[in-house]
Amino acid sequence: MPHACHLSPARFLTIALTAGLLFVSLPSFGASLFLATDPLPVTLTGPLSDLMKARGSETRDFTLEVEGASFSATAAVSDVSRLKVCRYAPLELTFGDDARSGLFADHKKVTLLLPCRDNDRSDQDVLDEYGAHRVYDYLSDIALRTRPAYLNVIDTGSKKSRIMVRYGVIVESPEALAARTGAELVRAADVSPDQLNQDQAALTYVFQYMIANTDYSLAPGRDGACCHNGVLLDKGDGYLLIPRDFDRSGMVNAKYAAPYRDLGQMRIRQRLYRGYCISELAIRKAMTDMMAKQFDMLQVLSSVPVAVPGEARKTTTYVLRYFSEAQNSNKVITHFNQFCRDGSNIADSARRP
């Protein structure tokens, strides 16, 4: 078979969608929660409306029913900024002692991505964000693990209990990622691009460009430590920058995501490089590695559940456009050099909504 990069985009799309019947295995180490990729049925019961109204200042007690077992958890809003544009925001769930055995045994806490609103479009946005996580997990040896979920949410926080049946995504915690990979979780507030492992950083930057995500930086995140929409790990050869929170990317194309107009991005699907300036050699290596893996990446995307008919094809076509563009690597790298951040003002480099 000829190498994938020699196929026309139209032919490649046909093959990739057909290949969706196949399954690309991701590495099998890690806790059992993330060994499977099929949606996990979860019933979540608790005062969700009350928690959202608290705007991140409080916690509430919830119960999760999974695979016939019931677990207690304390929930907090993990991304308060999402509530500016959404009815629901992601939750950070911290499990009680009753979760020490079973599916969550290796996880003291997880993040649960909820749809922005109770509709199919928001379901699809969550699934597309899951797809971005899955692709990065395939590309990188170290990434946050994720699992889609069928959510049956019983909201007891309103006058009359409200039931919402939607998709969600369970995301591994940074602490669990560090423990699983034998790395140290770095919580420094002042990190420069030169401290990063250059190959890992280049892969992350090119990946973020491929999905058209500008909403990340080395600036302190919500907890006051590096990074904004990223996790920083140390395994002894430069810090590893692991991305997360892709909801404002062009690939997800959420209705509330706004383009970076100050730098000429007129629509959210328009790709704009916002990585830090880095050696051309590292960037070319990352681009070459991704080009070699494009067929498998498309298979990964084709295995993602779909809430809105036709969206899988749109997402696949969007990613294919990157690979078509990347065949002219010199032109792409010229764009990277024009828009890369030099890291001289990390505190002001985060793009916050």
N, C-alpha and C positions, 0 to 999 in steps of 0.2 A: 504494500500500500504506500503511495506517496506520502511524504511528510505532510502533516495537517496544514502547515503554513502555506503550502502550494495550492490548496483547494480554494476555489472561489467562495466568497461569503455565502452565496445562495446554496451552493452544493454542500458546504460545510454545515450550514444550519439544518438542512434536511437530514444529513447523516447524524448530527448531534441529537436532534429530537428523536430520531429512530432509536438511537443508542440509549435513550432514557429508560428503555426496558431493561438495560443492564445496570449494574451497581458498581460504583467505584468504592472500594474499601479504604477507609481512613485507618490510621494506626490504631491498634486495638488495646493499647495500654490505657490505664485510667479507670475511674470508678464505673460500676455497672450502669449507673444512670445515663452515661453518655456513650455506652457501647452500641446501643441501637440508634437508628435514625428515624424510625417510624414514630408518628405522633403519640405521645403518652397521654392517655386520658387522665385528667386531673379535675377533681371537684374542689373548688376554693370557696370556703364559706367564711364570711366576716364582714365588718362594716366598711366596705370599700368606699362608698360615697363619703362617709365621715373622714376617712383617711385622706382622700383627695382634697376635701375642703380645708384640711389642716395645713396644706401647702408645705409639707415636709418638716413641720416643727414637732410632730408627735408620731407615736407608733400606735398600732392596734393589733389585737390578737386575732389570728385566723386559724382555721383548721383546713388541712389538705387531706383529701381521700385519694389514695393512689394504689392501684392493684390490690384492693380489698383491705388495705391498712389505713389507719388514720394517724395523722401527725399534727402536732401543734407547732405554730410558728408565729413569731413577732414580725410584723410587716412595717416597713417605712418606705416612703417615696424616695427612690434613688436618683431621680432626675426632676427636680422641681421645675426647671425651665420648661419642661414639656407641657406643664399645665397652663402655660401662657397660650398655647395653641390647641391643646387636646383636653378631652374630658378625663382621660385616664393616662397615667404615667407609669413607667416601670417601677416594680416593687423590689426592694431588697428583703428577702425572707431569711430570718434567723431561726433555725430549728430548735425545738425543745429537746429534752432528754429522751423523749419517746422515739426520736428519729435516729438513735444511736445504732439501731439495727435496721436492716431493710435497704430500700433503694437509696436513701439519703445518708447512709451510714458514714460515708467518707466526706460528707459536706456539712459543715456547720452552718453555711449560708449559701444562697444562690440569688441571682437576679432573675426576676420573671418579667419578660417583656410583654406588655399588654397592648392591644390595639388602641389607637388614638381615640376612636369612637366605636360605637356598637353598629358597625356596618361592614359589608364585604370588602370595600376599598381599604379600610384600615386593616382588616385581616391580611389582605395581600401585601400591604406595606410591611407588616411584621414578618411575613414569610419571605419577602425579598431581603429583609435584613438578615434573616436566618441564612438565606442563600449566600450572602456576602461573607458571613462567618464561616460557612462550610468551605467556600472557595479558599479563603485565607488559611483555614485549617489544613486544606490539601497542599497548599503551596509551602507552608512553613512547618518546620519541625516543632515549633513551639507556638501554640495558639490557644485561645480560650475555647473550650468545648461547649457545644450547644445541643439542645434537643427540642424539637417542636412539641407542642402540647395541644390536645383538645381540651379546652377549658370549659367547664361548667361552673360559672361564677354565680354564687348565691349571695347577693349584696344585702346584708342585714342593716345597713347604715341608713336606709331610707325609711319613710313611714310605713311603706309596704315593701316587704322583701322583693327584690328585683332579681330576675334570673337572666344571665347573659351567657350565651353559648358561642364561643369564639376560639380562634387560634391564639396561642401564645408561644413564647420561646423561653426555655430555661437556659440560663447562661452560667457557666462555671465562675466561681469567685476568684479574684486574683490570688487569694491565699491558697486555695486548692490548686490553682495552676502552678504556683511556686513549689508547693509540696510535691506535686506529681512529677515535676521536671527537675527536681533537685536544685532549684535556683533560689536566690534570695530576693524577696520582694523589696524593691527600693522605694523609699518614701521621701526622698530628698525633694526640696522645693526648688532648688537652683541647679538645673542640669543643662549642659551645653551640648550642641549637636556633635562636637568632637569626642564626647564621652561615649557615644553610641557605637555598637558593633556596626561597622560600615556596610557589610553585606546584608545584615538583617534590616538595617535602616533603609537601604536602597530598595530591598524587596517591599518593605512596607510603603515607602513613598510611591513606587510604581503601581502597586496594588491600589492605593488610594486614588491615584490618577485614573486608573482603569475604571473604577466604580464612580468616579467624579465626586469624591468626598473632599471638601475643603475644611471640614469642621473638626480639626485636630491640631495639636501643637504640644510643645514641651512645657508650655505654661502650666502652672498648678491647676489641678482639676478641682472637683467639688470638695475633696477632703483636704485641700491646701497643699498637696504634694503633686509632683509630676506624675501623670501628664493629663492634659485636657483630652478626654476621650481616648485614653491609652493607659496601658499598664507597663511599668518599667521593672525589668528583672535583671539580676546580675548572676552570670555563670562564670565569671572570671576572664572574659575576653571582650570587654566592652559591654555596656548596658544594652539589653534587648528591648526594643520598643514594640509592644504588642498592641495592635489597634482594637478598638471596640466602639460601639455606638455609631452605627452607619445609617441611622434613620434620615439624616439630612443629605444623603448622597444622591447623585443622579440616578444610580441604578435602582434605588428604592423609589425615588420620585414621589415622595410623600407630598400631599397637597399643601401642607404647611411649610415645606422646605423652601427657603428663599435663596436666590443666587447671590453670589459675591460681586455685586455691581461695582463696588469701588475698584475692582481689578478687571473690570470688563466682562465678567461672566453675566450674560444677559438672561440665561435660563438655567435651571438646575441641572439639566442633562448635558450642558456644555462642559467639557472637561477643562479643568484648570489645575495646573501643578502647584501644590502648596507645601511640598516637601522642603527640607532644608538643603542648602547647597552642599554637594557631596561629590566625590571623585567621579569623573565620567566612566572610568573603568568599572566601578561598582554598579553604576546605573545600567551600563551596557550588559553586565553579567545578569542582573536581575531581569532585564527585558528579554534576554536570550533564554533564560531559564523558564520564564513564563510563556514565551512563544512555543517552546518545546512541549509545554504541558497543556496547551490550549484545548486539545481534544478532550482530555480527561477532565479539565475544568468545566467544559460544557456538559459532560456527563453528570458531574456533581450537581450542576444547576438543574439539569433535567429531572433529578430525583427529588427536588423540593416540592412539597405540596402546593397546590394552586387553589386560591379562593375565588378568583375572577377569571373566567374563560378568556384565553388569548394572551394573558399576561406572561406566561412562560415564554412564548415565542418573542414577545417584545423585549423581555430581559435578555434572552439569548442573542437576539439581533443587536442589542445595545452593546453587549460585551464583544461581539464579533467585530463591531466597528472599531473598537480599540485595536484589535489585532490587525485589521486592515491598515489602520493608521500607523501602527508600530512597525510595519514593514519598511517604512521610510524612517529608520531610527535616527538619522542625522537631523531630520526636521523636528522630531519629537524632542530630542535632546536639546536642540536650540531653544525650544519652548521652555523646557525645564530650566535651562540656564537663565532665561529671561525672568522667570517668575519664582525661582527658588528663594527661600528665606535664608539670610546669612546668620541668623541666630544672635544678632547683636542686641536685640531687645526682646528677650523671651517673654517678659511679662506682658507685652502688648501684642504678642503674635497669635494669641488664641482668637479664633473667630467664634464669638458667642452670640446667640440669638438675642 
